[in-house]
Amino acid sequence: MEKNQIAERAFLELYPEKYGKYMFRVEYSGRLKDYGAYVSLSGGVLTFKLSRQWYTISPEIQMGLVQELLMKLFKTRQKSTMYVDLYNGFVKNLHIAIPKDENDPLLEASFDRVNDRYFLGLVERPNLKWGKFATTTFGSYDFKTDRITISSVFKEVDDDKYLDYIMFHELLHKQRKFFKSGARTYYHDKKFRRLEQVFEGGEFIEKELGRVVRKAKAKAAYRLKKEKQEKKKGFFDWFLGSTATTIFINSKSKKGYISYYLLYRLITPKEVVFMETEGETKKASVGSLQKGAYIVVEGVACKVVSTATSRPGKHGHAKVNMMAVGLLDGKKRNLVMPGHDQVDVPIIGKKTAQVLSVTGNTANVMDSETYETFDLEIPDELKGQVTEGCSILYWVILTDKVMKQVKGAD
């Protein structure tokens, strides 16, 4: 049977009343993925493009494929024909002949755990592949390539049960393929849903997947940012270690190329200005601190609430009597010392974060700049305002992080 006759006969069986209105063309292409196919209609010509793998398949099975494409193109109700049944049977058993040359140690370990526990080790290993860093589609199974693809986001998840749950779901697809009833094709029928419940802790994992994936996404973003910072730091160290740096610039002009040589002298440590870092301290004279300033007293970050300076005597220095309140514990602390003495002043970092989840009096948040995730205690005055997805302001004080405000709240 000629290739164009395959499409013509398949069309005639489905739409005898429309026969004679169209011309048919079948092409085999190496650009399509394995056992891929599509149909297009232009100028009364129905063109079917099939991957090269279909060339050696029997015409009857190809006719079933063509009929599936025609029903999708014309948006007609699915019909069950002999050729469509042959095609569906072929697709369901296609995995037997497909080579298993794609694998990954982490995915294979997950497959082995799931296969041994839930399928008695009877499932043949499919092709296993990491997909894109997707946070909405976690996995997929391709019948025509016998390939399970898992989102790379699960590389960042430490607990294996989440990866195993996705692997279990896709192996169910491999085992059950699809179910046809009349004109409809089902991939997640009632029996599939019942089998999904066999996975231990599946209901809890299903609820937690969104939060776990968001946290993994933040973890990956933070790691990539740290890697970029390390690269920049390495370049900066090399630059400081050089006796001289030469920069060569070419700029094109009407007269040709002009070369500029810029010689930078050695940067000495005294010329390097370091930025203040939150969570650390700096020195200041106690006499320079006013009401509302911050100070470290007995290793605790405090806020100055009152200050008084006595006049210096003939043989002494001006004394400062200061009252400060702990930022975290609210405890009052009194300090009396000469005004010229140096004290530690905390460098307070004021940052924003997004709330990922709330559990009791604790919120798991993600920093808006570094994407780092951590837990913060919810202050009494903010309880009821902190909800999943909202933005908050927090302070970094010495070694502590404190939630201060819900952004956008009155």
SVG drawing of the C-alpha trace seen along z (x, -y; Angstrom):
<svg xmlns="http://www.w3.org/2000/svg" viewBox="-22 -71 76 80">
<polyline fill="none" stroke="black" stroke-width="0.4" points="0.0,0.0 1.4,-3.4 1.9,-5.9 -0.7,-8.4 -3.3,-5.6 -2.9,-4.9 -4.3,-8.4 -6.9,-8.2 -8.3,-4.8 -8.3,-5.9 -10.2,-9.1 -12.7,-7.2 -13.7,-4.9 -14.2,-7.8 -15.8,-10.4 -17.3,-8.8 -19.6,-11.8 -16.5,-14.1 -14.6,-11.9 -13.4,-13.8 -13.0,-17.2 -9.4,-16.7 -6.1,-15.5 -3.7,-13.5 0.0,-13.5 2.0,-11.4 5.7,-12.3 8.2,-10.6 10.6,-12.9 13.7,-12.5 13.0,-15.8 10.1,-14.5 10.7,-12.7 10.4,-8.9 7.0,-7.8 5.8,-11.4 3.2,-12.6 1.0,-15.5 -1.5,-16.6 -2.1,-19.9 -4.7,-21.2 -3.9,-23.8 -5.5,-24.6 -7.6,-21.4 -4.5,-19.2 -4.3,-17.0 -0.6,-16.5 0.4,-13.9 4.0,-14.1 5.2,-10.9 8.5,-10.2 10.8,-7.7 10.1,-5.0 6.6,-4.6 7.9,-3.8 8.5,-0.1 5.2,0.3 2.3,2.1 -0.1,-0.1 -3.0,1.0 -1.4,-0.4 -0.5,-3.6 -4.1,-3.9 -5.1,-3.9 -2.7,-6.7 -4.0,-8.7 -7.6,-8.2 -6.6,-9.5 -5.0,-12.6 -8.1,-13.2 -10.5,-13.0 -8.4,-15.6 -8.1,-17.9 -11.8,-17.9 -12.8,-17.8 -15.2,-15.0 -16.3,-12.5 -13.8,-9.7 -14.8,-6.5 -13.5,-3.1 -12.5,-1.4 -10.4,1.7 -7.5,-0.4 -7.6,-2.7 -7.7,0.4 -4.7,1.8 -2.9,-1.5 -3.7,-1.7 -2.6,1.9 0.7,1.1 1.4,-2.0 0.7,-0.1 3.3,2.6 5.7,0.3 7.9,0.1 9.0,3.8 11.1,3.0 12.5,-0.4 16.2,-0.4 16.8,-1.4 19.8,-3.6 18.9,-6.6 19.6,-6.4 20.7,-8.3 22.0,-6.8 19.6,-8.9 16.6,-8.1 17.5,-4.4 17.8,-4.2 14.3,-5.7 12.9,-3.3 14.4,-0.3 12.9,-1.3 9.4,-1.9 9.5,1.2 10.6,3.5 8.1,2.2 4.9,1.5 5.3,3.6 7.1,6.7 10.1,5.9 8.1,6.9 8.2,3.6 10.9,3.4 13.1,0.3 12.1,-2.4 14.4,-5.2 15.0,-7.6 15.8,-11.2 15.9,-14.5 13.8,-17.2 13.8,-21.0 13.7,-22.7 9.9,-22.7 7.8,-23.7 4.3,-22.9 4.8,-19.7 6.7,-17.3 6.9,-14.3 5.7,-12.6 5.7,-9.2 6.0,-9.0 4.5,-5.8 6.3,-6.0 9.8,-6.3 9.2,-4.4 10.7,-7.3 10.0,-8.7 11.0,-12.4 11.3,-13.9 11.6,-17.6 15.2,-18.6 13.7,-20.5 13.8,-17.1 17.6,-17.1 17.3,-19.8 14.9,-17.9 16.7,-16.0 13.9,-13.6 13.7,-10.7 10.0,-10.1 8.9,-13.0 10.9,-11.8 9.7,-8.2 6.1,-9.5 6.5,-11.1 8.3,-7.9 5.4,-5.8 2.8,-7.9 4.7,-7.7 5.2,-3.9 1.5,-3.5 1.1,-5.2 3.7,-2.8 1.8,0.2 -1.7,-0.9 -1.0,-3.0 -4.5,-4.4 -8.1,-3.2 -10.6,-3.8 -14.3,-3.8 -16.4,-4.4 -15.1,-7.6 -13.1,-8.8 -9.5,-8.0 -8.7,-8.1 -5.3,-8.4 -6.4,-9.1 -9.6,-6.9 -11.1,-5.8 -8.9,-2.7 -5.8,-4.7 -6.8,-7.1 -7.4,-4.1 -4.0,-2.6 -2.4,-6.0 -3.6,-5.7 -1.4,-2.6 1.7,-4.8 2.5,-5.2 1.9,-8.7 0.7,-9.8 -2.0,-12.1 0.4,-14.0 3.0,-14.2 0.4,-15.5 -0.4,-18.4 3.3,-19.2 4.6,-19.0 3.9,-22.7 5.8,-23.9 8.7,-21.4 9.1,-22.5 9.1,-26.2 11.7,-25.6 13.9,-23.5 13.6,-26.3 14.8,-28.8 17.6,-26.5 18.8,-26.2 18.6,-29.9 20.6,-30.6 23.2,-28.0 23.6,-29.5 23.9,-33.0 26.6,-31.8 28.5,-30.2 28.5,-33.5 29.7,-35.4 32.5,-32.9 33.6,-33.4 33.5,-37.2 35.5,-36.9 38.1,-34.8 38.5,-37.4 38.8,-40.2 41.5,-38.3 43.4,-37.8 43.0,-41.5 44.4,-42.6 47.2,-40.1 48.4,-41.5 51.2,-44.1 49.5,-45.9 46.4,-45.3 46.4,-46.2 43.1,-46.7 43.2,-46.7 40.2,-48.3 39.5,-48.4 37.0,-51.0 36.1,-51.4 36.3,-54.9 36.0,-56.2 39.8,-56.2 40.1,-52.6 40.8,-51.0 42.2,-53.0 43.9,-51.1 43.7,-52.4 46.0,-51.0 45.0,-51.8 47.5,-50.9 46.0,-50.6 48.4,-51.0 48.5,-48.4 45.5,-48.6 46.8,-48.6 44.7,-47.3 44.2,-50.8 42.4,-51.8 39.9,-48.9 36.7,-50.0 34.7,-47.2 30.9,-47.6 29.2,-47.1 27.7,-43.7 24.5,-43.0 24.8,-40.7 28.2,-42.3 29.2,-45.3 31.1,-48.5 32.8,-50.8 31.4,-54.2 32.0,-56.4 29.3,-56.1 29.0,-60.0 27.9,-60.1 24.9,-57.8 21.5,-59.6 18.1,-58.4 16.9,-55.9 20.4,-54.7 21.4,-51.0 24.1,-49.6 25.4,-46.2 25.2,-45.7 26.4,-42.5 26.3,-40.8 22.7,-41.8 21.5,-44.3 19.6,-47.1 17.9,-50.4 18.8,-53.6 15.7,-55.0 17.4,-57.7 20.8,-59.3 22.3,-61.9 25.8,-63.3 27.4,-64.8 29.8,-67.7 33.5,-66.7 35.3,-67.4 38.8,-68.9 40.5,-65.5 37.9,-63.4 35.9,-62.9 32.3,-63.5 30.2,-60.5 27.3,-59.1 24.4,-57.5 22.4,-55.5 19.3,-53.4 18.8,-50.8 16.2,-48.1 16.9,-44.7 15.5,-44.4 14.7,-40.8 14.0,-40.3 12.7,-43.8 14.9,-43.8 16.2,-47.2 19.9,-47.7 21.7,-50.6 25.2,-51.8 27.4,-54.4 30.8,-55.1 33.1,-57.9 31.8,-59.5 35.0,-58.9 34.9,-55.2 34.3,-53.0 31.3,-50.6 30.0,-48.1 27.1,-49.2 25.1,-46.4 24.8,-46.7 21.1,-45.9 20.2,-44.5 16.6,-45.3 15.4,-42.8 12.2,-41.5 11.1,-37.9 8.1,-36.0 6.2,-33.6 6.3,-30.0 4.2,-28.4 2.9,-29.0 3.0,-26.3 1.7,-27.5 3.8,-30.4 6.5,-29.8 6.7,-31.0 9.0,-29.4 10.2,-32.3 12.4,-32.9 14.6,-36.0 13.6,-38.2 17.2,-38.9 19.3,-35.8 16.4,-33.2 17.6,-31.6 14.9,-29.9 14.6,-29.8 12.1,-29.9 11.0,-33.0 9.0,-33.3 5.8,-35.3 5.5,-38.1 2.3,-38.4 1.4,-41.7 1.6,-40.1 -0.3,-36.9 -3.3,-36.6 -1.6,-38.9 1.1,-36.5 -0.3,-34.2 1.2,-32.0 2.4,-34.1 2.6,-37.5 5.7,-39.6 7.3,-40.6 10.1,-42.8 12.7,-41.3 15.8,-42.4 19.2,-40.7 20.6,-41.6 23.9,-40.0 23.1,-36.2 19.3,-36.6 16.6,-37.2 13.5,-39.0 10.2,-39.5 9.2,-43.2 6.3,-44.0 3.9,-42.5 4.3,-44.6 1.1,-46.1 -0.6,-45.7 -2.1,-48.7"/>
</svg>
